[in-house]
Amino acid sequence: MAIANSETTARHNGTAIAPKRLSPEQFQERFESLVPLITQEWSLMAPEELKATEGDLDLTVDLVADATEHTKTLIHAQLAELHSLSLSWERQAQKEKRQSEELSHSESHDVQSKSETEKSDHPSSPSIDDVLDLLERRTEQLVERVKADVLPEVKSQAKRNLGASILTALGIGFLLGLFVGGSGGDRK
């Protein structure tokens, strides 16, 4: 898989590892989506000049290097980073789209089953049990989403900042001890 080779997903102690070498084929494939990022990174570059290279990596590197007076190696590394960034943004957008589609599908399913239940059993209003079941399902969905999205990030932050995490936990424990147990001077 050629796309996976250029990603910067590997991390070590919270710092990103430099992107792998960007191949001309990878650059050519994503060239149209990279043009806005390149013009944003190097404001001296006109989109027309970039499009004139027709996605040729070497021509683009030469063009940017001439305009910015940076080394070609640096330009190549920055283009690889922009490529990786573009891929990660696209994946994030696809993930959010899938999640919203799944959520809207499950909500429409809940509404359909609820309306069928209302027609057959309760023509006037939903019962408390129906409302509680719906709330329970939605709560479970939210808990699963938190477990999948938030919890891994919190764990990685805690691992990266172990000292601060321990001091925070100790401080919270100390304050809870003071509030619950008092100062301890009143005891005999």
Rosetta constraint file for C-alpha pairs under 8 A:
AtomPair CA 1 CA 5 HARMONIC 7.20 0.50
AtomPair CA 2 CA 6 HARMONIC 7.53 0.50
AtomPair CA 2 CA 26 HARMONIC 7.12 0.50
AtomPair CA 3 CA 7 HARMONIC 7.23 0.50
AtomPair CA 3 CA 26 HARMONIC 6.78 0.50
AtomPair CA 5 CA 20 HARMONIC 6.60 0.50
AtomPair CA 6 CA 19 HARMONIC 6.09 0.50
AtomPair CA 6 CA 20 HARMONIC 5.01 0.50
AtomPair CA 6 CA 21 HARMONIC 6.43 0.50
AtomPair CA 6 CA 22 HARMONIC 5.97 0.50
AtomPair CA 6 CA 80 HARMONIC 6.96 0.50
AtomPair CA 6 CA 83 HARMONIC 7.71 0.50
AtomPair CA 6 CA 84 HARMONIC 6.28 0.50
AtomPair CA 7 CA 19 HARMONIC 6.22 0.50
AtomPair CA 7 CA 20 HARMONIC 6.97 0.50
AtomPair CA 7 CA 84 HARMONIC 5.06 0.50
AtomPair CA 7 CA 87 HARMONIC 7.82 0.50
AtomPair CA 8 CA 16 HARMONIC 6.85 0.50
AtomPair CA 8 CA 17 HARMONIC 6.41 0.50
AtomPair CA 8 CA 18 HARMONIC 6.69 0.50
AtomPair CA 8 CA 19 HARMONIC 5.04 0.50
AtomPair CA 8 CA 20 HARMONIC 7.41 0.50
AtomPair CA 8 CA 81 HARMONIC 7.62 0.50
AtomPair CA 8 CA 84 HARMONIC 6.33 0.50
AtomPair CA 9 CA 16 HARMONIC 7.56 0.50
AtomPair CA 9 CA 17 HARMONIC 7.99 0.50
AtomPair CA 10 CA 16 HARMONIC 6.73 0.50
AtomPair CA 10 CA 17 HARMONIC 6.24 0.50
AtomPair CA 11 CA 15 HARMONIC 5.85 0.50
AtomPair CA 11 CA 16 HARMONIC 5.02 0.50
AtomPair CA 11 CA 17 HARMONIC 5.96 0.50
AtomPair CA 12 CA 16 HARMONIC 6.69 0.50
AtomPair CA 12 CA 17 HARMONIC 7.11 0.50
AtomPair CA 13 CA 160 HARMONIC 6.44 0.50
AtomPair CA 14 CA 160 HARMONIC 6.51 0.50
AtomPair CA 18 CA 81 HARMONIC 7.95 0.50
AtomPair CA 19 CA 77 HARMONIC 7.16 0.50
AtomPair CA 19 CA 80 HARMONIC 6.25 0.50
AtomPair CA 19 CA 81 HARMONIC 5.97 0.50
AtomPair CA 19 CA 84 HARMONIC 7.51 0.50
AtomPair CA 20 CA 80 HARMONIC 7.24 0.50
AtomPair CA 21 CA 77 HARMONIC 7.37 0.50
AtomPair CA 21 CA 80 HARMONIC 6.67 0.50
AtomPair CA 22 CA 26 HARMONIC 6.57 0.50
AtomPair CA 22 CA 27 HARMONIC 6.83 0.50
AtomPair CA 22 CA 76 HARMONIC 7.58 0.50
AtomPair CA 22 CA 77 HARMONIC 7.90 0.50
AtomPair CA 22 CA 79 HARMONIC 7.74 0.50
AtomPair CA 22 CA 80 HARMONIC 5.21 0.50
AtomPair CA 23 CA 27 HARMONIC 6.33 0.50
AtomPair CA 24 CA 28 HARMONIC 6.02 0.50
AtomPair CA 24 CA 56 HARMONIC 6.81 0.50
AtomPair CA 24 CA 57 HARMONIC 5.37 0.50
AtomPair CA 24 CA 58 HARMONIC 7.85 0.50
AtomPair CA 25 CA 29 HARMONIC 6.15 0.50
AtomPair CA 26 CA 30 HARMONIC 6.54 0.50
AtomPair CA 27 CA 31 HARMONIC 5.59 0.50
AtomPair CA 27 CA 55 HARMONIC 6.76 0.50
AtomPair CA 27 CA 56 HARMONIC 7.66 0.50
AtomPair CA 27 CA 57 HARMONIC 6.34 0.50
AtomPair CA 27 CA 83 HARMONIC 7.31 0.50
AtomPair CA 28 CA 55 HARMONIC 4.88 0.50
AtomPair CA 28 CA 56 HARMONIC 6.54 0.50
AtomPair CA 28 CA 57 HARMONIC 7.28 0.50
AtomPair CA 30 CA 34 HARMONIC 6.20 0.50
AtomPair CA 30 CA 83 HARMONIC 7.48 0.50
AtomPair CA 31 CA 35 HARMONIC 6.27 0.50
AtomPair CA 31 CA 55 HARMONIC 5.43 0.50
AtomPair CA 32 CA 36 HARMONIC 7.98 0.50
AtomPair CA 32 CA 55 HARMONIC 7.95 0.50
AtomPair CA 33 CA 37 HARMONIC 7.51 0.50
AtomPair CA 33 CA 86 HARMONIC 7.40 0.50
AtomPair CA 34 CA 38 HARMONIC 6.03 0.50
AtomPair CA 34 CA 82 HARMONIC 7.17 0.50
AtomPair CA 34 CA 83 HARMONIC 6.78 0.50
AtomPair CA 34 CA 86 HARMONIC 7.11 0.50
AtomPair CA 35 CA 39 HARMONIC 6.19 0.50
AtomPair CA 35 CA 47 HARMONIC 6.52 0.50
AtomPair CA 35 CA 50 HARMONIC 6.89 0.50
AtomPair CA 35 CA 51 HARMONIC 7.62 0.50
AtomPair CA 36 CA 40 HARMONIC 6.06 0.50
AtomPair CA 36 CA 47 HARMONIC 7.46 0.50
AtomPair CA 37 CA 41 HARMONIC 6.07 0.50
AtomPair CA 37 CA 82 HARMONIC 6.91 0.50
AtomPair CA 38 CA 42 HARMONIC 6.00 0.50
AtomPair CA 38 CA 45 HARMONIC 7.70 0.50
AtomPair CA 38 CA 79 HARMONIC 7.71 0.50
AtomPair CA 38 CA 82 HARMONIC 7.60 0.50
AtomPair CA 39 CA 43 HARMONIC 5.28 0.50
AtomPair CA 39 CA 44 HARMONIC 7.36 0.50
AtomPair CA 39 CA 45 HARMONIC 5.47 0.50
AtomPair CA 39 CA 46 HARMONIC 6.57 0.50
AtomPair CA 39 CA 47 HARMONIC 6.52 0.50
AtomPair CA 42 CA 64 HARMONIC 7.90 0.50
AtomPair CA 42 CA 68 HARMONIC 7.78 0.50
AtomPair CA 44 CA 67 HARMONIC 7.01 0.50
AtomPair CA 44 CA 68 HARMONIC 7.79 0.50
AtomPair CA 45 CA 49 HARMONIC 7.01 0.50
AtomPair CA 45 CA 50 HARMONIC 7.32 0.50
AtomPair CA 45 CA 64 HARMONIC 7.23 0.50
AtomPair CA 45 CA 67 HARMONIC 7.37 0.50
AtomPair CA 46 CA 50 HARMONIC 6.61 0.50
AtomPair CA 47 CA 51 HARMONIC 6.08 0.50
AtomPair CA 48 CA 52 HARMONIC 6.14 0.50
AtomPair CA 49 CA 53 HARMONIC 7.02 0.50
AtomPair CA 50 CA 54 HARMONIC 7.39 0.50
AtomPair CA 50 CA 55 HARMONIC 7.77 0.50
AtomPair CA 50 CA 60 HARMONIC 6.59 0.50
AtomPair CA 50 CA 63 HARMONIC 7.90 0.50
AtomPair CA 51 CA 55 HARMONIC 6.94 0.50
AtomPair CA 53 CA 59 HARMONIC 5.94 0.50
AtomPair CA 53 CA 60 HARMONIC 6.14 0.50
AtomPair CA 55 CA 60 HARMONIC 7.24 0.50
AtomPair CA 56 CA 60 HARMONIC 6.15 0.50
AtomPair CA 57 CA 61 HARMONIC 6.08 0.50
AtomPair CA 58 CA 62 HARMONIC 6.12 0.50
AtomPair CA 59 CA 63 HARMONIC 6.05 0.50
AtomPair CA 60 CA 64 HARMONIC 6.13 0.50
AtomPair CA 61 CA 65 HARMONIC 5.93 0.50
AtomPair CA 61 CA 72 HARMONIC 6.12 0.50
AtomPair CA 61 CA 75 HARMONIC 6.09 0.50
AtomPair CA 61 CA 76 HARMONIC 6.29 0.50
AtomPair CA 62 CA 66 HARMONIC 6.07 0.50
AtomPair CA 62 CA 72 HARMONIC 6.84 0.50
AtomPair CA 63 CA 67 HARMONIC 6.31 0.50
AtomPair CA 64 CA 68 HARMONIC 5.99 0.50
AtomPair CA 64 CA 70 HARMONIC 8.00 0.50
AtomPair CA 64 CA 75 HARMONIC 7.13 0.50
AtomPair CA 65 CA 69 HARMONIC 5.30 0.50
AtomPair CA 65 CA 70 HARMONIC 5.19 0.50
AtomPair CA 65 CA 71 HARMONIC 6.09 0.50
AtomPair CA 65 CA 72 HARMONIC 5.80 0.50
AtomPair CA 65 CA 75 HARMONIC 6.59 0.50
AtomPair CA 66 CA 70 HARMONIC 7.58 0.50
AtomPair CA 70 CA 74 HARMONIC 6.66 0.50
AtomPair CA 70 CA 75 HARMONIC 6.77 0.50
AtomPair CA 71 CA 75 HARMONIC 6.32 0.50
AtomPair CA 72 CA 76 HARMONIC 5.98 0.50
AtomPair CA 73 CA 77 HARMONIC 6.22 0.50
AtomPair CA 74 CA 78 HARMONIC 6.15 0.50
AtomPair CA 75 CA 79 HARMONIC 6.08 0.50
AtomPair CA 76 CA 80 HARMONIC 6.21 0.50
AtomPair CA 77 CA 81 HARMONIC 6.25 0.50
AtomPair CA 78 CA 82 HARMONIC 6.16 0.50
AtomPair CA 79 CA 83 HARMONIC 6.06 0.50
AtomPair CA 80 CA 84 HARMONIC 6.20 0.50
AtomPair CA 81 CA 85 HARMONIC 6.08 0.50
AtomPair CA 82 CA 86 HARMONIC 6.03 0.50
AtomPair CA 83 CA 87 HARMONIC 6.31 0.50
AtomPair CA 84 CA 88 HARMONIC 6.27 0.50
AtomPair CA 85 CA 89 HARMONIC 6.17 0.50
AtomPair CA 86 CA 90 HARMONIC 6.17 0.50
AtomPair CA 87 CA 91 HARMONIC 6.18 0.50
AtomPair CA 88 CA 92 HARMONIC 6.09 0.50
AtomPair CA 89 CA 93 HARMONIC 6.16 0.50
AtomPair CA 90 CA 94 HARMONIC 6.21 0.50
AtomPair CA 91 CA 95 HARMONIC 6.08 0.50
AtomPair CA 92 CA 96 HARMONIC 6.16 0.50
AtomPair CA 93 CA 97 HARMONIC 6.10 0.50
AtomPair CA 94 CA 98 HARMONIC 6.16 0.50
AtomPair CA 95 CA 99 HARMONIC 6.19 0.50
AtomPair CA 96 CA 100 HARMONIC 6.13 0.50
AtomPair CA 97 CA 101 HARMONIC 6.12 0.50
AtomPair CA 98 CA 102 HARMONIC 6.08 0.50
AtomPair CA 99 CA 103 HARMONIC 6.04 0.50
AtomPair CA 100 CA 104 HARMONIC 6.02 0.50
AtomPair CA 101 CA 105 HARMONIC 5.97 0.50
AtomPair CA 102 CA 106 HARMONIC 6.08 0.50
AtomPair CA 103 CA 107 HARMONIC 6.07 0.50
AtomPair CA 104 CA 108 HARMONIC 6.01 0.50
AtomPair CA 105 CA 109 HARMONIC 6.12 0.50
AtomPair CA 106 CA 110 HARMONIC 6.10 0.50
AtomPair CA 107 CA 111 HARMONIC 6.14 0.50
AtomPair CA 108 CA 112 HARMONIC 6.10 0.50
AtomPair CA 109 CA 113 HARMONIC 6.13 0.50
AtomPair CA 110 CA 114 HARMONIC 5.91 0.50
AtomPair CA 110 CA 134 HARMONIC 7.50 0.50
AtomPair CA 111 CA 115 HARMONIC 5.98 0.50
AtomPair CA 112 CA 116 HARMONIC 6.15 0.50
AtomPair CA 113 CA 117 HARMONIC 6.12 0.50
AtomPair CA 114 CA 118 HARMONIC 6.11 0.50
AtomPair CA 114 CA 126 HARMONIC 7.95 0.50
AtomPair CA 114 CA 130 HARMONIC 7.69 0.50
AtomPair CA 115 CA 119 HARMONIC 6.13 0.50
AtomPair CA 116 CA 120 HARMONIC 6.27 0.50
AtomPair CA 117 CA 121 HARMONIC 5.66 0.50
AtomPair CA 117 CA 122 HARMONIC 6.83 0.50
AtomPair CA 118 CA 122 HARMONIC 4.42 0.50
AtomPair CA 118 CA 123 HARMONIC 5.08 0.50
AtomPair CA 118 CA 124 HARMONIC 7.30 0.50
AtomPair CA 118 CA 125 HARMONIC 7.01 0.50
AtomPair CA 118 CA 126 HARMONIC 6.43 0.50
AtomPair CA 119 CA 123 HARMONIC 5.16 0.50
AtomPair CA 122 CA 126 HARMONIC 6.51 0.50
AtomPair CA 122 CA 127 HARMONIC 7.66 0.50
AtomPair CA 126 CA 130 HARMONIC 6.04 0.50
AtomPair CA 126 CA 131 HARMONIC 6.80 0.50
AtomPair CA 127 CA 131 HARMONIC 6.50 0.50
AtomPair CA 128 CA 132 HARMONIC 6.05 0.50
AtomPair CA 129 CA 133 HARMONIC 6.04 0.50
AtomPair CA 130 CA 134 HARMONIC 6.18 0.50
AtomPair CA 131 CA 135 HARMONIC 6.14 0.50
AtomPair CA 132 CA 136 HARMONIC 5.96 0.50
AtomPair CA 133 CA 137 HARMONIC 6.19 0.50
AtomPair CA 134 CA 138 HARMONIC 6.24 0.50
AtomPair CA 135 CA 139 HARMONIC 5.99 0.50
AtomPair CA 136 CA 140 HARMONIC 6.15 0.50
AtomPair CA 137 CA 141 HARMONIC 6.25 0.50
AtomPair CA 138 CA 142 HARMONIC 6.21 0.50
AtomPair CA 139 CA 143 HARMONIC 6.10 0.50
AtomPair CA 140 CA 144 HARMONIC 6.15 0.50
AtomPair CA 141 CA 145 HARMONIC 6.18 0.50
AtomPair CA 142 CA 146 HARMONIC 6.14 0.50
AtomPair CA 143 CA 147 HARMONIC 6.11 0.50
AtomPair CA 144 CA 148 HARMONIC 6.11 0.50
AtomPair CA 145 CA 149 HARMONIC 5.90 0.50
AtomPair CA 145 CA 150 HARMONIC 7.76 0.50
AtomPair CA 146 CA 150 HARMONIC 5.02 0.50
AtomPair CA 146 CA 151 HARMONIC 6.31 0.50
AtomPair CA 147 CA 151 HARMONIC 5.08 0.50
AtomPair CA 147 CA 152 HARMONIC 7.40 0.50
AtomPair CA 148 CA 152 HARMONIC 6.98 0.50
AtomPair CA 149 CA 153 HARMONIC 7.17 0.50
AtomPair CA 150 CA 154 HARMONIC 6.25 0.50
AtomPair CA 151 CA 155 HARMONIC 6.13 0.50
AtomPair CA 152 CA 156 HARMONIC 6.20 0.50
AtomPair CA 153 CA 157 HARMONIC 6.15 0.50
AtomPair CA 154 CA 158 HARMONIC 6.11 0.50
AtomPair CA 155 CA 159 HARMONIC 6.17 0.50
AtomPair CA 156 CA 160 HARMONIC 6.12 0.50
AtomPair CA 157 CA 161 HARMONIC 6.07 0.50
AtomPair CA 158 CA 162 HARMONIC 5.54 0.50
AtomPair CA 158 CA 165 HARMONIC 5.86 0.50
AtomPair CA 161 CA 165 HARMONIC 6.14 0.50
AtomPair CA 162 CA 166 HARMONIC 6.17 0.50
AtomPair CA 163 CA 167 HARMONIC 6.20 0.50
AtomPair CA 164 CA 168 HARMONIC 6.00 0.50
AtomPair CA 165 CA 169 HARMONIC 6.18 0.50
AtomPair CA 166 CA 170 HARMONIC 6.15 0.50
AtomPair CA 167 CA 171 HARMONIC 6.03 0.50
AtomPair CA 168 CA 172 HARMONIC 6.13 0.50
AtomPair CA 169 CA 173 HARMONIC 6.09 0.50
AtomPair CA 170 CA 174 HARMONIC 6.04 0.50
AtomPair CA 171 CA 175 HARMONIC 6.20 0.50
AtomPair CA 172 CA 176 HARMONIC 6.12 0.50
AtomPair CA 173 CA 177 HARMONIC 6.02 0.50
AtomPair CA 174 CA 178 HARMONIC 6.27 0.50
AtomPair CA 175 CA 179 HARMONIC 6.25 0.50
AtomPair CA 176 CA 180 HARMONIC 5.94 0.50
AtomPair CA 177 CA 181 HARMONIC 5.42 0.50
AtomPair CA 177 CA 182 HARMONIC 7.15 0.50
AtomPair CA 178 CA 182 HARMONIC 4.90 0.50
AtomPair CA 178 CA 183 HARMONIC 5.84 0.50
